């Protein structure tokens, strides 16, 4: 029996008591309903790490304060002004890594401007060799800083800059046209081998470190293990018969089993999907001088990255594996994925702004790129700007293709619909349901545009004659949208079965308003109104 309960109703408990006394429901059913609608889960235990140095400083300061004589006429401290608060928040947000990256970026730009003044004096081969030497200098600086203790953050930033220069190298090779003679072909072969080695070495380095790190217990590892032990002790103290979970399945009491599964999944292949994806996006810069290949290369890169994203998301425990791999490789989560997205962005920028590919033909590529950003952002919800960029790419892709390429806008709309449906099942918000309703409406419009013009004219003429709608052609629109109203009613029932009462009532209001609108459209045609009421 499906029982819809409004937990905010003031007479809910009284009504359940009446049903219980009448024998309509059992005591067990009352307990289940109260546990489901009138209870909230216990908060998850969280481990709060304290810094001993901070505690010592606080205790020392407190002792010094206690020993000081009290001053009766002490002036009150003024709260910091708004500018000081903004500056303090800004400095808290800017990490040392990004300051280093900004400094290296300024070095790159200043060096490029210095070389640009003498750029025309170099032949094409010499121009590329300057870029390759620049990349190799960053590579050498990465290895040099790793040998020096205390420069781990600097070496990781140099490693990141080296990876960012790799797609630019492939672009420069093809853009400068180093395909004229055997000497240039030899330079291209050596450079491609070096750049491929850089990608494979740096991206796969995290997996090697993870595999080798299982053998010994470093101080960092011992500290992490100690924190995990404390968290498991707290977990044991908070478990009750109503909220306990299986310790092995939850991964709380058996971390070694999770480590074993992690090692097996990481060491299955000698090269990761991220490396293959980055290599393919880099090598797709070759051959852009052939007619029609730029748009083909862009779509191959976008579709390949989308397939890699789907594969990684569907792999068991892929979320945790990808997060740990990137944290070990770069110190920040999702940096490896960010490099792949950067390489995809380089491919799109070259196609739109350099190769002058018609942007109306790239609407689907932009939409899929936005989907890639949003799907990767679901793995670790820490990059708020990534979410905004993904939504913007979906909208831009729809806008540039809705007039010239409606089939691309149709696919982009379906992608957005699936993303909203997935988010609706997690948040159950009215704004997501409203967006689904509006996107579904415009999908019906785009689907009508995909029908060939002669077929559309035949359908309109035939339907107008059948329903005698010569004087009220808008009534045909009411008839065409009536199946969509049925779909929304079915969706409302589906939400009710998921026991989301408030959202289901909101969906009922949408269906009611849409039904009234359809009747207004068909008020001059009694036959259409009769069919709507059936």
Order of alpha helices (4+ residues) and beta strands (2+ residues): alpha-alpha-alpha-alpha-alpha-alpha-alpha-alpha-alpha-alpha-alpha-alpha-alpha-alpha-alpha-alpha-alpha-alpha-alpha-alpha-alpha-alpha
